[in-house]
């Protein structure tokens, strides 16, 4: 009987980790949306401050974002030099990076997060796999996968690529986005 109780307790401790893993897999499987589903053409300079949700050091970099019906392009710059270039045409992701860009920065995840912040909610919902959903209220969005909150975003204004904040609970990072004039 003690062995059965110990086994049940052990399984109960494992389940949250299993649920987190399943939610991560579902979240990582979110498809990238087509550039045309954004609905407008725009170009914007942004300043991104990236850090851990729990606090600690942050890194700041500038990005140029261009969206038209055919392609989404993001150029990441550090000290005025382009260190990362992402181009997504709805079928293929092209990525160019300098050695200073950590391998942990995933170009696909960068574009996914960008789309979850700015793309129209209806476009996001049509691409959601089973088990994931998008809740939206005023300027806040919440992405849930497997019943777990995986990502939250807040918009500061209604500009196509305006100021925003993002917290990725699965990846344990936060991004603050300021738009340059």
Legacy VTK file of the C-alpha trace (Angstrom):
# vtk DataFile Version 3.0
C-alpha trace
ASCII
DATASET POLYDATA
POINTS 181 float
0.000 0.000 0.000
2.868 2.403 0.845
4.444 1.660 -2.530
1.175 2.496 -4.287
0.861 5.796 -2.382
4.494 6.674 -3.163
3.954 5.839 -6.858
0.809 7.991 -7.013
2.581 10.889 -5.300
5.519 10.558 -7.700
3.208 10.577 -10.717
1.353 13.608 -9.378
4.657 15.494 -9.148
5.508 14.519 -12.740
2.227 15.626 -14.282
2.847 19.400 -14.190
6.159 18.839 -15.992
4.458 16.600 -18.550
1.722 19.184 -19.058
4.357 21.884 -19.559
6.183 19.733 -22.106
2.959 19.051 -24.009
2.068 22.760 -23.969
5.573 23.627 -25.232
5.249 21.144 -28.098
1.878 22.582 -29.084
3.176 26.149 -28.836
6.306 25.337 -30.847
4.031 23.824 -33.518
2.161 27.097 -34.085
2.478 27.825 -37.801
3.927 31.031 -39.164
1.244 33.112 -40.846
1.521 34.498 -44.355
2.754 38.072 -44.711
-0.435 38.970 -46.627
-2.597 37.958 -43.634
-1.220 41.004 -41.770
-3.509 43.120 -43.941
-1.381 46.256 -44.385
2.046 47.145 -45.701
4.317 48.846 -43.202
7.911 49.555 -42.234
8.924 50.324 -38.679
12.078 50.720 -36.623
11.798 49.173 -33.186
13.933 48.914 -30.068
13.657 45.584 -28.277
14.672 44.997 -24.676
14.890 41.277 -23.943
15.321 39.632 -20.574
14.223 36.827 -18.301
10.741 37.041 -16.778
12.349 36.531 -13.376
14.561 39.591 -13.861
18.295 39.984 -14.247
20.356 41.384 -17.100
18.695 42.505 -20.315
19.898 42.992 -23.851
18.719 45.795 -26.118
18.820 45.717 -29.891
17.257 47.600 -32.737
15.171 45.993 -35.443
13.806 47.109 -38.770
10.546 45.356 -39.625
9.064 45.448 -43.126
5.824 43.767 -44.081
4.200 43.674 -47.495
1.890 41.182 -49.195
4.806 39.027 -50.366
7.294 39.032 -47.499
7.973 39.744 -43.839
11.535 40.930 -43.208
13.208 41.565 -39.866
16.738 42.944 -39.602
18.290 42.889 -36.137
21.019 45.440 -35.492
23.546 45.752 -32.723
25.687 48.886 -32.459
24.459 49.963 -35.887
25.550 46.752 -37.621
23.101 44.220 -39.019
23.625 40.951 -37.162
20.451 39.075 -38.074
18.213 39.022 -41.144
14.995 37.022 -41.355
12.822 36.846 -44.468
9.555 34.880 -44.556
7.509 34.641 -47.765
4.787 32.375 -46.404
6.547 29.229 -47.593
10.219 29.467 -46.724
12.180 31.155 -43.943
15.541 32.550 -45.000
17.912 33.403 -42.170
21.282 35.134 -42.155
23.149 35.701 -38.892
26.506 36.916 -37.717
28.502 34.823 -35.208
27.678 37.298 -32.393
24.023 36.162 -32.481
23.583 33.348 -29.947
22.466 30.046 -31.416
19.658 30.035 -28.829
17.902 32.798 -30.788
15.547 30.934 -33.091
14.489 32.927 -36.153
11.193 31.065 -36.460
10.350 31.832 -32.809
11.174 35.521 -33.379
8.681 35.691 -36.253
6.067 33.647 -34.351
6.245 36.041 -31.377
6.065 39.064 -33.694
2.957 37.656 -35.343
1.280 36.796 -32.034
1.714 40.416 -30.925
0.693 42.225 -34.117
-1.259 40.026 -36.556
-5.072 40.246 -36.575
-6.618 37.888 -34.012
-8.750 36.156 -36.657
-5.659 35.317 -38.725
-3.935 33.895 -35.640
-6.954 31.814 -34.656
-7.227 30.209 -38.105
-3.650 28.958 -37.790
-3.966 27.595 -34.246
-3.509 23.843 -33.900
-5.987 21.840 -31.870
-5.381 22.332 -28.158
-4.242 25.967 -28.502
-6.338 29.096 -28.339
-6.111 32.866 -28.345
-7.962 35.092 -25.901
-8.081 38.810 -26.588
-9.457 41.608 -24.437
-8.715 45.255 -25.125
-4.918 45.528 -25.559
-4.081 42.150 -24.005
-3.737 38.761 -25.685
-3.245 35.391 -24.015
-2.186 32.229 -25.841
-3.091 28.964 -24.147
-1.923 25.520 -25.205
-3.021 22.364 -23.453
-4.911 24.522 -20.962
-1.698 26.326 -19.890
-0.926 30.003 -20.340
2.112 30.061 -22.629
2.293 33.672 -23.822
0.829 37.079 -22.959
1.082 40.306 -24.925
0.043 43.894 -24.262
-0.232 46.592 -26.932
0.520 50.176 -26.029
-1.106 51.750 -29.076
-3.047 50.899 -32.207
-0.239 51.540 -34.723
0.389 48.503 -36.962
3.739 47.845 -35.232
3.354 50.021 -32.147
4.726 49.724 -28.627
4.106 46.351 -26.985
5.211 43.938 -24.277
5.407 40.172 -24.453
5.936 37.504 -21.825
6.710 34.000 -23.037
5.969 31.791 -20.031
7.214 28.625 -21.766
10.539 30.202 -22.754
10.747 32.284 -19.542
11.587 35.512 -21.374
10.051 38.963 -21.728
10.361 41.502 -24.533
9.547 45.183 -24.386
9.073 46.808 -27.799
9.373 50.537 -28.407
8.596 51.920 -31.838
10.850 54.617 -33.244
9.293 57.537 -35.049
LINES 1 182
181 0 1 2 3 4 5 6 7 8 9 10 11 12 13 14 15 16 17 18 19 20 21 22 23 24 25 26 27 28 29 30 31 32 33 34 35 36 37 38 39 40 41 42 43 44 45 46 47 48 49 50 51 52 53 54 55 56 57 58 59 60 61 62 63 64 65 66 67 68 69 70 71 72 73 74 75 76 77 78 79 80 81 82 83 84 85 86 87 88 89 90 91 92 93 94 95 96 97 98 99 100 101 102 103 104 105 106 107 108 109 110 111 112 113 114 115 116 117 118 119 120 121 122 123 124 125 126 127 128 129 130 131 132 133 134 135 136 137 138 139 140 141 142 143 144 145 146 147 148 149 150 151 152 153 154 155 156 157 158 159 160 161 162 163 164 165 166 167 168 169 170 171 172 173 174 175 176 177 178 179 180
